[in-house]
Amino acid sequence: MAKGVTLLIVLVCGVVGQALSPLYILSLDDQAKLKAVFEQAQPFTDLANAHYSILGLKLFSATIPKAQEACTYLKATVDTSNVQSVYHATSAAKALGNCQLQVSSAQQVLSTAINDSTDVATIFYAVSALTTLGLQINAADVIKALDAALKKDDGVLASSYALHIANMLPKDTNVDKYFELIEDVVAQADEVDEKYLQFDSLGHTAIFVDGAYKLAAKVDKTPLITEDQAVMFANYVLSRKSTQTVRNAYYVLLATKAFSSNKFQIPVSFALSGSMAISSTEPSLQVRVSNLMAGDLGKLTVKATSVTIRDGNDAHLSNTAMTAAKEPSVYQLNLLQSKPAPGFYNVELEASPAKPDKRLIGLGDGLVVVKVTTEVAVENVEVSIVDKDQSITAKTVKVVHPRKIDKGLEADHHQNVVLKFNLRDKSGQPITVHQTFVRLANLKTGQEVIFTAEADNSKTYKFNLDVAESGRDYFQYLSGKYTLELIVGDAVVQNPLLWNLADVVLKFPDEAEAKPVDKTRYTAKPEIIHQFRKPEKRPSVMVSNAFSVLVFVPLIMLFAVWAKLGVNLKNFPASPSAIGFHVGLAAIFGLFYCYWCYLNMFQTLRYLSVIGFFTFICGHRLLSHIAASKSKRH
């Protein structure tokens, strides 16, 4: 009952909620690259890779190159005593078609592998190999062994293999309890950025996806996977489509094939066909509406529900029908007819099949991004030499692209060089672009400096060069003739410009008269080498000797008192630990003396660690010996 309620909730959410749209598609170019990965695996050096390579080409319905050599390799490599080896070899041989393996002795090995102590993966290999060989399977024994194995391991991979095993059991076998594993496995998936759903690896994800849809087809029930979850699983799988390993390439193809040809959930992909740039030579937006294998979905009605510039909210177009192109699954719309402004546009799409198909997911959630490009013209170009105190009338020269000012211009440190211009698109409307640079290059030395030209509110670009300040900050007071060039570019500009406007003689003030430039600002600094602080000056010899005598006075008094009272050395234990302890103690005092005279702290600690450890061991044994002696006396 609980499972039924869950299924009802899943179906309701699938109808009411809005599904995600796939982020990727396995395009024809991508498929060609995966085919190359499979073909380049030959000559085979590993049985598993041979299996994945052959099955991958089989999924493409492609011709397997050197099939006879591949069959010979399978016959020579298969180990009939190893269940996994037999699985790989028999699956690959069946895909080759005309390849008969001598594995009659493996039947006993495969049947024996299906027992209560075997793990789920081994059961899968055995059941799969028996099915491939056309041998009979005892469903009761398989279910018993599988249930025992799932009690030991019910992780993602084990449960996914269980789905495949259940699918291979005879049709009259009740496998509903394994079908219900799909919901439990999905609950263990990790969601990333609300776009991807995945397990620990690509292999785990692909094996689950393929097994879930195969078992769902067997029991004729929709798998307990929501539409959003199906799309997110597909996004993760296809995000790995650039893999170069045979195993992962097979897993990408296996899962993508499952998403493209199952009976329940087929994500619909809206992908650009051709370039994303819309221009006068390519005025039409072309979109491929297909399954994830770029396969045809039949006759569709496709329309652009909204065409909106990325930085704005107003829709440029809405609910505009697209027409079918000559290429199957491709639909087009002439965007330039509506005269859009240059820029990037979000195009929202939806499709509806001529015949209702409940399998299709995301028909109303297509989104592609295009850019409308244009040709740019530079107009109203003026180069002026302006006196700072305006005591002299500014000298202004106008120039038309692509000409160059014939007469050279001159500007000293009392003047500014001013450049003004406008940019217009092909329709004559003023525009601004992302890249507008002014380049000044010294004709003699090749030294160049690049500045940015900014547009004001009226979209007029202006560049002002203060000769005095720039001489100090950028040109190192290097006077001479410079080329003045204008650079214009943008992602939406079809004809980026590099225009040599004029030659300008710049006269900077004498460096000696100007504020000196710190030329060592970027030079390497001297290496910093750590040094210990120099010892302070020691006191005079008389003070040191007097202090030493005072230090030894308590020791002299101790010996004097011992001599008067009498010293009993009979109880001194004549053991190595006693002698070692006192020697170590004396060594520590000697080390302190050395530290005072000539050792530094790091050297002292290094020696003390050795002496201290020795003294600690000897002292511990001495105390243990004394304690034992006292206990015996008592």
MOLIN-V722030 format. One record per pair of residues at least 24 apart in sequence whose ideal C-beta (glycine too) atoms are under 6 Angstrom apart, sorted by the first residue. I is the first residue (numbers start at 0). GAP is how many residues later the second one is. D is the distance in Angstrom with one decimal. If there is no record, write none. Layout:
[[I | GAP | D] [I | GAP | D]]
This chain:
[[2 | 177 | 5.8] [9 | 214 | 5.9] [9 | 216 | 5.7] [12 | 213 | 5.9] [13 | 212 | 5.8] [13 | 213 | 4.9] [18 | 208 | 4.0] [18 | 209 | 5.7] [18 | 342 | 5.1] [18 | 343 | 4.6] [18 | 346 | 6.0] [19 | 208 | 5.2] [19 | 211 | 4.3] [20 | 341 | 4.8] [20 | 344 | 4.1] [20 | 345 | 5.9] [21 | 209 | 5.6] [21 | 212 | 5.5] [21 | 245 | 4.8] [21 | 247 | 4.8] [22 | 212 | 4.8] [23 | 214 | 3.7] [24 | 244 | 4.3] [24 | 246 | 4.8] [24 | 267 | 5.7] [25 | 230 | 5.1] [25 | 266 | 5.8] [25 | 267 | 5.5] [26 | 267 | 5.5] [27 | 266 | 5.7] [29 | 211 | 5.3] [33 | 215 | 4.9] [33 | 219 | 5.9] [34 | 25 | 5.9] [36 | 212 | 4.5] [38 | 26 | 6.0] [40 | 205 | 4.8] [41 | 24 | 6.0] [43 | 29 | 5.0] [46 | 30 | 4.9] [46 | 41 | 4.9] [47 | 40 | 5.5] [48 | 197 | 4.8] [49 | 42 | 5.7] [50 | 37 | 4.0] [50 | 40 | 5.7] [50 | 41 | 4.4] [51 | 194 | 4.8] [51 | 195 | 5.2] [51 | 198 | 4.0] [52 | 193 | 5.2] [53 | 38 | 4.5] [53 | 41 | 4.8] [54 | 40 | 5.3] [55 | 194 | 4.5] [55 | 197 | 5.6] [57 | 37 | 4.2] [58 | 194 | 5.3] [58 | 198 | 5.6] [66 | 29 | 5.4] [70 | 25 | 5.6] [70 | 28 | 3.8] [74 | 26 | 6.0] [79 | 25 | 5.2] [79 | 26 | 4.2] [80 | 28 | 5.9] [82 | 30 | 4.8] [82 | 39 | 5.6] [82 | 42 | 4.8] [82 | 43 | 5.3] [83 | 41 | 5.0] [85 | 43 | 4.9] [86 | 38 | 3.9] [86 | 41 | 5.5] [86 | 42 | 4.6] [89 | 39 | 4.9] [89 | 42 | 4.4] [89 | 43 | 5.9] [90 | 41 | 5.8] [93 | 38 | 5.1] [113 | 27 | 5.6] [113 | 28 | 5.8] [113 | 31 | 4.9] [114 | 30 | 5.6] [115 | 29 | 5.8] [115 | 32 | 4.3] [117 | 27 | 6.0] [118 | 30 | 5.5] [119 | 29 | 4.5] [119 | 38 | 4.1] [119 | 41 | 4.8] [119 | 42 | 6.0] [120 | 40 | 5.7] [123 | 37 | 4.1] [123 | 40 | 5.9] [123 | 41 | 5.5] [126 | 38 | 5.3] [126 | 41 | 5.4] [130 | 37 | 5.0] [138 | 30 | 5.0] [138 | 31 | 5.5] [138 | 34 | 4.7] [155 | 29 | 5.7] [155 | 32 | 5.6] [155 | 43 | 4.9] [155 | 48 | 5.3] [156 | 47 | 5.2] [158 | 26 | 4.9] [159 | 47 | 4.5] [159 | 48 | 4.0] [159 | 51 | 5.2] [162 | 48 | 3.3] [162 | 49 | 5.9] [162 | 52 | 4.7] [163 | 47 | 4.5] [165 | 49 | 5.6] [166 | 47 | 4.6] [166 | 48 | 4.7] [166 | 51 | 5.2] [178 | 36 | 5.7] [178 | 40 | 5.3] [181 | 30 | 4.9] [181 | 41 | 5.1] [181 | 42 | 5.0] [182 | 41 | 3.9] [185 | 39 | 5.8] [194 | 40 | 5.5] [195 | 36 | 5.5] [195 | 39 | 5.1] [195 | 40 | 4.3] [196 | 32 | 5.6] [196 | 35 | 3.7] [196 | 36 | 4.9] [197 | 38 | 4.2] [201 | 38 | 5.2] [201 | 46 | 5.5] [201 | 49 | 5.1] [202 | 48 | 5.2] [205 | 45 | 3.7] [205 | 48 | 5.0] [205 | 49 | 3.9] [208 | 24 | 5.8] [208 | 46 | 4.5] [208 | 49 | 5.2] [209 | 44 | 5.2] [209 | 48 | 4.6] [212 | 45 | 4.9] [212 | 49 | 4.0] [215 | 48 | 5.9] [216 | 46 | 5.3] [221 | 42 | 4.8] [226 | 134 | 4.7] [229 | 35 | 4.7] [230 | 36 | 5.1] [233 | 25 | 5.0] [233 | 33 | 5.3] [233 | 58 | 5.9] [255 | 36 | 5.1] [255 | 37 | 6.0] [258 | 33 | 5.1] [259 | 31 | 4.1] [259 | 32 | 5.1] [259 | 33 | 4.2] [259 | 35 | 5.9] [264 | 96 | 5.6] [265 | 25 | 5.5] [265 | 93 | 4.6] [265 | 94 | 5.6] [266 | 25 | 6.0] [266 | 94 | 4.8] [266 | 95 | 5.8] [267 | 92 | 5.2] [267 | 94 | 4.9] [267 | 95 | 5.5] [269 | 79 | 5.0] [269 | 96 | 3.0] [271 | 96 | 5.3] [272 | 57 | 4.9] [275 | 94 | 5.0] [275 | 95 | 6.0] [276 | 94 | 5.6] [276 | 96 | 5.2] [277 | 57 | 5.0] [277 | 92 | 5.5] [277 | 94 | 4.7] [278 | 94 | 4.6] [278 | 215 | 5.9] [282 | 51 | 5.3] [282 | 53 | 3.9] [283 | 48 | 4.5] [283 | 50 | 5.0] [284 | 48 | 4.8] [284 | 50 | 5.2] [284 | 85 | 5.6] [285 | 44 | 5.7] [285 | 46 | 4.7] [286 | 44 | 5.5] [287 | 41 | 5.3] [287 | 42 | 5.2] [288 | 40 | 5.9] [288 | 62 | 5.2] [289 | 39 | 4.5] [295 | 32 | 5.0] [295 | 33 | 4.9] [298 | 55 | 4.1] [299 | 51 | 4.7] [299 | 53 | 5.6] [300 | 51 | 5.0] [301 | 29 | 4.3] [301 | 49 | 4.6] [303 | 29 | 5.8] [303 | 43 | 5.5] [303 | 45 | 5.8] [304 | 43 | 4.9] [304 | 45 | 5.4] [305 | 42 | 4.3] [306 | 38 | 5.5] [306 | 40 | 5.2] [307 | 38 | 5.2] [308 | 34 | 5.1] [308 | 36 | 5.5] [309 | 34 | 4.3] [309 | 36 | 5.9] [315 | 24 | 5.4] [339 | 32 | 4.8] [341 | 30 | 5.3] [341 | 32 | 4.3] [341 | 83 | 5.8] [341 | 150 | 4.3] [342 | 149 | 6.0] [343 | 27 | 4.9] [344 | 25 | 5.4] [370 | 121 | 5.4] [372 | 119 | 4.8] [372 | 121 | 4.9] [373 | 51 | 4.2] [373 | 52 | 5.0] [374 | 51 | 4.8] [374 | 119 | 5.1] [374 | 120 | 5.0] [375 | 47 | 5.5] [375 | 117 | 5.1] [376 | 47 | 5.1] [377 | 43 | 5.5] [378 | 43 | 4.9] [378 | 45 | 5.9] [379 | 42 | 4.8] [380 | 40 | 4.4] [381 | 38 | 4.8] [382 | 36 | 5.5] [382 | 119 | 5.9] [383 | 34 | 4.3] [384 | 24 | 5.9] [384 | 26 | 5.1] [384 | 30 | 5.5] [385 | 30 | 4.8] [385 | 32 | 5.5] [386 | 28 | 5.5] [387 | 26 | 5.7] [400 | 98 | 5.9] [403 | 96 | 5.6] [404 | 97 | 3.8] [407 | 95 | 4.8] [408 | 93 | 5.8] [408 | 95 | 4.6] [409 | 95 | 4.4] [410 | 56 | 5.2] [410 | 95 | 5.9] [411 | 95 | 4.0] [412 | 54 | 5.0] [412 | 55 | 4.0] [412 | 95 | 5.7] [412 | 96 | 4.6] [414 | 52 | 5.8] [415 | 48 | 5.7] [415 | 50 | 5.5] [416 | 48 | 4.2] [417 | 46 | 5.2] [418 | 44 | 4.3] [419 | 42 | 5.2] [420 | 40 | 5.3] [421 | 38 | 5.7] [429 | 29 | 4.3] [431 | 27 | 5.7] [432 | 57 | 3.8] [433 | 56 | 4.9] [434 | 54 | 4.2] [434 | 55 | 6.0] [435 | 25 | 5.8] [435 | 52 | 5.6] [436 | 50 | 4.1] [437 | 25 | 4.8] [438 | 46 | 4.3] [439 | 42 | 4.6] [440 | 42 | 5.0] [441 | 38 | 5.5] [441 | 40 | 5.6] [442 | 38 | 4.9] [443 | 36 | 5.6] [448 | 25 | 4.6] [466 | 39 | 5.8] [470 | 37 | 3.4] [476 | 31 | 4.5] [476 | 34 | 4.3] [478 | 28 | 5.0] [478 | 29 | 4.9] [480 | 24 | 5.1] [481 | 24 | 5.7] [576 | 41 | 4.7] [576 | 44 | 3.8] [576 | 45 | 4.6] [577 | 44 | 5.1] [579 | 38 | 3.6] [580 | 37 | 4.0] [580 | 38 | 4.6] [580 | 41 | 5.0] [583 | 27 | 5.9] [583 | 30 | 5.2] [583 | 31 | 3.1] [583 | 34 | 5.9] [586 | 24 | 5.0]]
